[in-house]
Amino acid sequence: MVEVVSGTRRCREVVSQLEQCKVISVDAEGINLGKDGPLTLLQIGTIDGHVFLFDVWINKNLFQKGKLKHILESEAVIKVMHSCRGDSAALYFQFGVLLENVFDTQVAHLVIEEHKGRKLPRCIKLADVCNQYSENAEVSEDKDEIKEVFAKEDGCFWANRPLTQEMIDYASGDVTALIPEVYETQNKYLEEYDLLDTFQDRVYEEITCAHDKKQSTKRYRRQHKVVKGIMKEIPNKYPSDIKFEDITDEDDITAIRKTKFNTKNLHPMLKRLNTEAIKSQLQHLDLQLADDENPFTPKSRSYAFLRTYQNHSDEDIQIEAKRILDEINQNILDIMIQKYGPKTSPDMLALNEKEALNTLRPKGVRDRKIHPLLLNFYWQIKEENLDSTIHVFREKGSDYTIPENFYKWLKFCCSGNVPEEMKSKARRLMRNVDRTFGKGVVPGRQCTSD
């Protein structure tokens, strides 16, 4: 049974029922969901098969007045979720909700795999979690097809109203899949091998890493320590002339790929393997881009690592990384024209879409060589960046530093053909910067990209 809830009174009634449950499953849908990407639908399922779809796009009062916030922050009710990081960031930054008592099936899988001997287990999709920890749980057969729709055709898919049956089925499937069997199987393993403390600590990291730098740093250091340990063993584990393509141990492969190519004092063998791994990654991306039968669909991730590779000592890597990044960015821009409209807010754009927009070099407010939709997005995100810079400068004052490239761009905004409001903001900021540091002085003079 599935019920769409949009009224505040009905929401309170449903929450009152859900508070009687020991375990519920939770998921969310949205547009490039995360810290900024809007959360538009919250799904909650019960063990007896009831599913409630809370339409928070229509009625944002459902969190406070409807008491959704109360149950999501309740320590009395276990919330089973799969890979809660993005949902958690959206809930925290957009609605002030800090999740409590979450059972994350992705985290549980990683902890279980580590206990079985893996050092760097990989995250897996919901469907794979269901296959591994349940005999009956299933996700929607149309899941991948629907994902393709909002990845390439309709970027605001989850803001469309009224909800179609297709949307309802998709949204319901994820919460019905997780309970009871997946949750019970994983929880039993964690209890049997005394892994609950480790598990809960990791879940807390996932919930808080987007807004708590200490937690994100803690996670990075833990993973970095494991990578370093694996890399230290590799020279003694393999012949000195082994090729990256001949290594089959997944932990070793992951560690080699995760190691930064500019790591100081890296063993020559490890440096060579890392270079081969980068070339393999570039080749894989190139093959994806060239596959006409399965057109390349950019993931909603950053491709900034390709920009980093352009500083590699290997010239072939530099050239390939630039060529591939240029092609991916053009691919992203072309898809944006198809999937978004003039009413789309910049908040709805994915990180890689904003990065692709930053590669544009318009000559002014109206540049006929750039599609009007992209040009509009470009100036909107540039103004957002400017607003953010103004905010940071106000907070830090004389302790403020600014990338040199951004300083040059700021000077352009003061006199160039840019939107008038933006020009006014840029001039005010420049006057304040000059007053604080001296005319023409770049605060901190940090040479980084804008």
GISUL-V247854 format. One record per backbone hydrogen bond with DSSP energy under -1.0 kcal/mol. NH is the residue of the N-H (numbers start at 1). CO is the residue of the C=O. E is the energy in kcal/mol with one decimal. If there is no record, write none. Layout:
NH,CO,E
NH,CO,E
//
This chain:
3,51,-2.5
5,53,-3.3
11,7,-2.0
12,8,-2.1
13,9,-1.8
14,10,-2.5
15,11,-2.8
16,12,-2.1
17,13,-1.5
18,14,-2.6
19,15,-2.0
20,17,-1.5
21,18,-1.9
24,78,-2.8
25,45,-2.4
26,80,-2.7
27,43,-2.1
29,41,-2.5
31,38,-2.2
34,37,-1.4
40,29,-2.1
41,29,-1.8
42,54,-2.2
43,27,-2.9
44,52,-2.3
45,25,-2.4
46,50,-2.2
49,46,-1.9
51,1,-2.6
52,44,-3.1
53,3,-2.9
54,42,-3.5
55,5,-2.8
56,54,-1.7
57,40,-1.5
59,55,-1.8
62,59,-1.4
63,60,-1.2
66,61,-2.2
68,62,-2.1
69,63,-2.4
71,67,-1.5
72,68,-2.3
73,69,-1.7
78,22,-2.6
79,101,-2.6
80,24,-3.2
81,103,-2.4
88,84,-3.3
89,85,-2.4
90,86,-2.2
91,87,-2.7
92,88,-2.4
93,89,-2.6
94,90,-2.2
95,91,-1.3
96,92,-1.2
97,91,-2.4
100,72,-2.0
103,79,-3.0
105,81,-3.0
108,104,-2.6
109,105,-1.8
110,106,-2.0
111,107,-2.6
112,108,-2.5
113,109,-2.6
114,110,-2.3
115,111,-2.1
116,112,-1.5
117,114,-1.4
118,113,-2.3
129,125,-2.0
130,126,-2.4
131,127,-2.1
132,128,-2.1
133,129,-2.3
134,130,-1.2
143,140,-1.4
146,142,-2.5
147,143,-2.4
148,144,-1.8
149,145,-1.3
150,146,-1.9
151,147,-1.3
152,148,-1.9
153,149,-2.6
154,149,-2.6
155,339,-1.7
157,154,-1.8
159,156,-2.4
160,157,-1.4
168,164,-2.3
169,165,-2.7
170,166,-2.1
171,167,-2.6
172,168,-2.2
173,169,-1.8
176,172,-1.8
177,173,-1.3
183,178,-1.8
184,180,-2.8
185,181,-2.7
186,182,-2.3
187,183,-2.9
188,184,-2.1
189,185,-1.6
190,186,-2.4
191,187,-2.3
192,188,-2.6
193,189,-2.0
194,191,-1.4
195,190,-3.2
199,195,-2.6
200,196,-2.9
201,197,-2.0
202,198,-2.1
203,199,-2.4
204,200,-2.1
205,201,-1.5
206,202,-2.0
207,203,-2.3
208,204,-2.1
209,205,-2.2
211,208,-1.5
212,208,-2.1
216,212,-1.8
217,213,-2.6
218,214,-2.3
219,215,-2.2
220,216,-2.2
221,217,-2.7
222,218,-2.0
223,219,-2.3
224,220,-2.8
225,221,-2.2
226,222,-1.6
227,223,-2.4
228,224,-2.6
229,225,-2.0
230,226,-2.2
231,227,-2.7
232,228,-2.0
234,230,-1.2
237,234,-1.0
238,234,-1.8
242,239,-1.8
246,243,-1.4
247,244,-1.6
253,249,-2.4
254,250,-2.5
255,251,-2.4
256,252,-2.4
257,253,-2.1
258,254,-2.3
259,255,-1.2
263,260,-1.8
271,267,-2.7
272,268,-2.2
273,269,-2.3
274,270,-2.5
275,271,-2.0
276,272,-2.4
277,273,-2.3
278,274,-2.1
279,275,-2.2
280,276,-2.3
281,277,-2.3
282,278,-2.5
283,279,-2.3
284,280,-2.3
285,281,-2.2
286,282,-2.3
287,283,-2.3
288,284,-2.0
289,285,-2.3
290,286,-1.5
301,299,-2.3
306,303,-1.7
308,304,-1.9
309,305,-2.1
311,308,-2.1
312,309,-2.0
318,314,-1.9
319,315,-2.4
320,316,-2.6
321,317,-2.8
322,318,-1.9
323,319,-2.4
324,320,-2.9
325,321,-2.4
326,322,-2.5
327,323,-2.0
328,324,-2.8
329,325,-2.8
330,326,-2.0
331,327,-2.2
332,328,-2.8
333,329,-2.4
334,330,-2.4
335,331,-2.2
336,332,-2.2
337,333,-1.4
339,335,-2.4
340,336,-1.9
344,341,-1.8
348,345,-1.9
349,346,-1.7
354,350,-2.0
355,351,-2.3
356,352,-2.0
357,353,-2.1
358,354,-1.7
359,356,-1.3
360,357,-1.6
370,367,-1.9
375,371,-2.6
376,372,-2.3
377,373,-2.2
378,374,-2.8
379,375,-2.1
380,376,-1.9
381,377,-2.7
382,378,-2.1
383,379,-2.0
384,380,-1.9
385,381,-2.4
386,382,-2.1
387,383,-2.6
388,384,-2.4
389,385,-2.3
390,386,-2.4
391,387,-2.1
392,388,-2.4
393,389,-2.6
394,390,-2.1
395,391,-1.6
396,392,-2.6
397,393,-2.8
399,396,-2.2
400,397,-1.7
402,443,-3.1
404,446,-2.4
407,403,-2.0
408,404,-2.2
409,405,-2.1
410,406,-2.6
411,407,-2.0
412,408,-1.9
413,409,-2.2
414,410,-1.3
416,412,-3.8
418,416,-1.7
423,419,-2.3
424,420,-2.3
425,421,-2.1
426,422,-2.6
427,423,-2.4
428,424,-2.1
429,425,-2.4
430,426,-2.7
431,427,-2.3
432,428,-2.0
433,429,-2.7
434,430,-2.9
435,431,-2.2
436,432,-1.6
437,433,-2.9
438,434,-1.9
441,438,-1.8
446,402,-1.0
448,446,-1.5
//
